[in-house]
Amino acid sequence: MRHVKKEPRQRWHTTALVDTRTHPTAISPADPSPNKQSTVPPRPKLRLQINDLRHPGSDAFLLLVPDVASTIDKALADIIENLYTPPGSQDEPHTVTTSKGPTPTFTPSIPPTRSVTFFLRDIGGVAYTTGMELDDDHKEIHVSLQYIHTAMKLRDPRAEIVGVLTHELVHCYQHTAPRQDNVSVPRPPGGLIEGIADFVRLKAGFVPPHWKRPTSAQERADKWDQGYQHTAFFLEWLEDVRIGKGAVGMLNDRLLRSGYIGESETLENGRPGFWKNLFGSGVDELWDDYGKYLDGHVQMITDRSGRDWEDEIVNPSE
């Protein structure tokens, strides 16, 4: 498993080749109140910059994703559905094991991302996401032209590209800490951040064939936070089996409200830790229960199991 390099925030002094119309976001940037409720997909300004029109990856992208705006709108809808839609009264917990956690409930608070700029560049790896240094509400997603060109050899290149774009777009709209950005507030492990992004990709149906769903505890990753598909499958179990619909959305919401306050079941002040408070069990206990569930050979259905995928970018180079 590779470790993703955290890129410094950058500000690009270039103009977009394609600029869609401006639409209001679901939450006004001037009102980032966590009590503001909306499950309407946001409509940020979208920009596309292709740094080399002569690169074969440029033609491939425009061929496979001719309507970038509608593709991104669909990805945004998937993000809202899986991270910002509380369960309704008709959504019953799917519990095979005894649930010790509360019924998922939260008030959606969609990040006020104002714009997302897609840079298609001749870089190594696949893709990475960052925010502008002067205003983190403006996001940048950098995608490798060479990767796009290589993806044309895959069985379903369009699904591969859209799957990666969906994963990266989650990073523009997921929570990792309170918006005050207090450096003293604990952050979640990177594996959880990447796992949530792949959880949305999984739920959206873009499941690559190299993702091997574990069928026993022994086939799991060594740790729950190993990231990417390993953590995504764990989160899927948490939502579809252990707790119920909205579990991952509630987890994402709690990162906004309190930050990642600790994995221990009980904190030094006697209060329950992050996972215990959310789901009634510590993360180690949940991971063990996930293994017991897998050893029971209970199968889960995943749509579009034949998707292609390549690894997340690591240490992108200019």
C-alpha positions in Angstrom: 0.0 0.0 0.0 1.5 3.3 -1.0 1.5 6.4 1.1 0.0 9.5 -0.5 2.1 12.5 -0.3 0.3 15.6 1.1 0.8 18.2 -1.5 1.2 21.9 -0.4 -1.7 24.1 -1.4 -1.0 25.9 -4.6 -2.4 28.9 -6.4 -2.4 28.6 -10.2 -2.1 31.8 -12.2 -3.6 30.4 -15.4 -7.0 30.7 -17.0 -9.3 27.9 -17.8 -10.0 26.6 -21.2 -13.5 25.6 -20.3 -15.5 27.5 -17.7 -19.1 26.4 -16.8 -21.7 28.8 -15.6 -21.7 29.8 -11.9 -24.4 28.2 -9.8 -25.2 28.8 -6.1 -23.7 26.2 -3.7 -26.0 24.3 -1.4 -24.6 26.3 1.5 -23.6 29.9 1.0 -19.8 30.4 1.6 -20.8 33.4 3.7 -22.8 31.0 6.0 -20.8 27.9 6.9 -22.9 27.2 9.9 -22.9 23.5 10.7 -26.7 23.8 11.5 -27.5 24.7 8.0 -29.4 21.7 6.5 -29.5 20.8 2.8 -29.2 17.6 0.9 -29.4 19.3 -2.5 -26.3 18.6 -4.6 -24.0 21.6 -4.7 -23.3 23.5 -7.9 -19.8 24.9 -7.7 -18.2 26.7 -10.5 -16.3 24.2 -12.6 -13.2 24.9 -14.6 -11.1 22.6 -16.9 -7.6 23.4 -17.9 -5.8 21.1 -20.3 -2.1 21.9 -20.2 -1.1 20.1 -23.4 -3.7 19.7 -26.2 -1.2 17.7 -28.3 -0.9 15.0 -25.6 -2.9 11.9 -26.6 -4.4 11.9 -23.1 -6.2 15.1 -23.9 -8.0 13.7 -26.9 -8.8 10.6 -24.8 -10.4 12.6 -22.0 -12.5 14.8 -24.4 -13.7 11.6 -26.1 -14.6 9.7 -23.0 -16.0 12.6 -21.0 -17.5 15.0 -23.6 -19.9 16.6 -21.0 -17.6 17.3 -18.0 -20.2 19.3 -16.1 -22.9 16.6 -16.2 -20.4 14.0 -15.2 -19.3 16.0 -12.2 -22.9 16.8 -11.3 -23.6 13.0 -11.1 -20.5 12.5 -8.9 -21.7 15.3 -6.6 -25.1 13.6 -6.4 -23.4 10.4 -5.4 -21.4 12.2 -2.7 -24.6 13.8 -1.3 -26.4 10.5 -1.3 -23.7 8.7 0.6 -22.3 11.3 2.9 -25.0 14.0 3.4 -28.4 12.2 3.3 -29.7 11.1 6.8 -31.7 7.9 6.8 -35.4 8.2 6.5 -38.0 6.4 8.6 -38.2 3.7 5.9 -34.4 3.0 6.2 -34.1 0.1 8.7 -30.7 -1.0 10.0 -29.4 -4.0 8.2 -28.0 -5.9 11.3 -26.7 -9.4 11.1 -24.7 -9.0 14.3 -26.3 -7.2 17.3 -26.1 -3.5 16.9 -24.8 -1.7 19.9 -24.8 1.7 18.3 -27.4 4.4 17.9 -29.6 4.7 14.8 -27.7 7.0 12.5 -28.9 10.6 12.6 -27.3 13.9 11.8 -28.0 17.3 10.3 -26.2 17.6 6.9 -23.7 20.4 6.5 -22.2 20.4 3.1 -18.8 22.1 2.8 -19.1 25.5 1.0 -16.7 24.6 -1.8 -17.0 27.5 -4.2 -15.1 26.1 -7.2 -13.4 23.0 -8.5 -10.7 23.3 -11.2 -9.6 20.2 -13.0 -6.0 20.3 -14.3 -5.1 17.7 -16.9 -1.2 17.7 -16.8 1.7 15.6 -17.8 2.5 14.4 -14.3 3.3 11.0 -12.8 0.8 8.7 -11.1 -3.0 9.2 -11.4 -4.5 12.2 -9.6 -4.4 14.3 -6.4 -6.5 17.0 -4.8 -5.5 20.2 -3.0 -6.9 23.6 -2.1 -5.8 27.1 -2.9 -3.5 28.6 -0.3 -5.4 31.9 -0.1 -8.9 30.3 0.0 -9.4 26.6 0.7 -13.0 26.8 -0.5 -11.5 26.7 -4.0 -10.3 23.2 -4.8 -8.0 21.8 -7.5 -8.0 18.3 -8.9 -4.9 17.4 -10.9 -5.1 14.4 -13.2 -2.3 12.8 -15.2 -2.6 13.0 -19.0 -0.4 9.9 -19.3 -2.7 8.0 -16.9 -5.7 9.0 -19.1 -3.9 7.8 -22.2 -3.0 4.5 -20.5 -6.5 4.0 -19.3 -7.7 3.8 -22.9 -6.3 0.2 -22.9 -8.6 -0.8 -20.1 -11.9 -2.7 -20.6 -14.0 0.3 -19.6 -11.8 3.4 -19.7 -14.7 5.9 -19.2 -15.8 4.1 -16.0 -12.2 4.1 -14.8 -11.8 7.9 -15.3 -15.1 8.8 -13.8 -14.3 6.5 -10.8 -11.1 8.4 -10.1 -12.8 11.8 -10.6 -15.5 10.7 -8.1 -12.8 9.6 -5.6 -11.0 12.9 -5.9 -14.2 15.0 -5.8 -15.0 13.4 -2.4 -11.8 15.0 -1.1 -13.4 18.4 -2.1 -16.5 17.7 -0.1 -15.7 15.5 2.9 -15.0 16.7 6.4 -11.8 16.1 8.3 -12.0 18.6 11.2 -14.1 21.6 12.3 -14.0 24.5 9.9 -12.3 26.7 12.5 -9.2 24.7 11.5 -7.8 24.7 15.0 -4.4 22.9 14.8 -5.1 21.4 18.3 -8.1 19.4 17.0 -7.0 15.9 16.2 -7.2 14.8 12.5 -8.3 11.3 11.3 -5.8 8.9 9.9 -5.1 9.3 6.2 -6.4 5.8 5.7 -9.9 6.8 6.9 -9.9 9.9 4.6 -9.0 7.7 1.6 -11.4 5.0 2.7 -14.3 7.3 2.8 -13.5 8.5 -0.8 -13.4 4.9 -2.0 -16.5 4.1 0.0 -18.4 6.7 -2.1 -16.8 5.3 -5.3 -17.9 1.8 -4.2 -21.4 2.9 -3.6 -21.5 4.8 -6.9 -20.8 1.5 -8.6 -17.3 2.0 -9.9 -15.7 -1.1 -8.5 -12.4 -2.1 -10.2 -11.7 -5.8 -10.8 -8.4 -5.6 -8.8 -10.4 -4.7 -5.6 -10.5 -8.0 -3.9 -13.4 -8.2 -1.4 -12.2 -10.2 1.6 -14.2 -13.3 2.3 -12.6 -14.1 5.7 -10.9 -12.3 8.5 -7.6 -13.6 7.3 -8.1 -11.9 3.9 -8.7 -8.5 5.5 -6.0 -5.8 5.5 -3.7 -5.8 8.6 -5.4 -2.7 10.0 -8.8 -1.1 9.6 -7.2 2.2 8.4 -5.0 0.7 5.7 -7.0 2.9 3.4 -8.6 2.9 0.0 -10.7 -0.2 -0.8 -9.6 -2.0 2.4 -11.2 0.7 4.6 -14.0 1.2 2.1 -15.2 -2.4 2.4 -15.0 -2.0 6.2 -17.1 1.1 6.1 -19.6 -0.6 3.7 -20.1 -3.4 6.3 -20.5 -0.8 9.0 -23.3 0.9 7.0 -25.0 -2.0 5.3 -24.7 -4.6 8.0 -23.7 -3.4 11.5 -25.3 0.0 12.0 -27.6 1.0 9.1 -27.9 3.6 6.3 -26.3 6.9 7.2 -23.5 5.5 9.4 -20.7 6.8 7.3 -22.5 10.1 6.8 -22.8 10.4 10.6 -19.0 9.6 10.9 -18.2 12.3 8.4 -20.5 14.7 10.2 -18.8 14.0 13.6 -15.4 14.9 12.1 -16.9 18.4 11.4 -18.4 18.7 14.9 -15.7 17.4 17.1 -12.7 16.3 15.1 -11.1 12.9 15.5 -11.0 12.9 19.3 -9.4 9.5 19.7 -9.7 5.8 19.0 -9.6 4.6 22.6 -13.0 3.4 23.9 -12.6 5.8 26.8 -10.7 9.1 26.8 -8.6 10.5 29.7 -11.5 12.6 30.8 -13.7 9.5 31.1 -15.8 10.3 28.0 -16.2 7.8 25.2 -13.8 8.0 22.3 -14.7 8.8 18.7 -15.9 5.4 17.6 -17.4 4.3 20.9 -19.5 7.5 21.1 -20.7 7.1 17.5 -21.4 3.4 17.3 -21.3 2.0 20.8 -18.1 0.1 20.2 -14.4 1.0 19.7 -12.9 0.7 16.3 -10.8 -2.4 17.3 -14.0 -4.2 18.4 -15.8 -3.2 15.2 -12.8 -4.5 13.2 -12.9 -7.8 15.1 -16.7 -8.1 14.5 -16.2 -7.3 10.8 -13.7 -10.3 10.7 -16.3 -12.5 12.5 -18.9 -11.5 10.0 -16.6 -12.3 7.1 -15.8 -15.7 8.6 -19.5 -16.4 8.5 -19.2 -16.3 4.7 -22.1 -13.8 4.3 -21.8 -12.4 0.8 -22.5 -8.7 -0.1 -23.7 -7.6 -3.5 -21.7 -4.9 -5.3 -22.9 -3.4 -8.6 -20.7 -3.1 -11.6 -18.1 -5.5 -10.1 -16.2 -5.5 -13.4 -14.8 -2.0 -13.3 -11.1 -1.1 -14.0 -9.1 1.0 -11.6 -5.5 2.2 -11.1 -3.9 3.3 -7.9 -4.1 6.8 -6.5 -1.3 9.1 -7.4 1.7 9.0 -5.1 4.2 11.8 -4.9 3.1 13.6 -8.0 5.9 15.2 -9.9 6.0 18.2 -12.2 
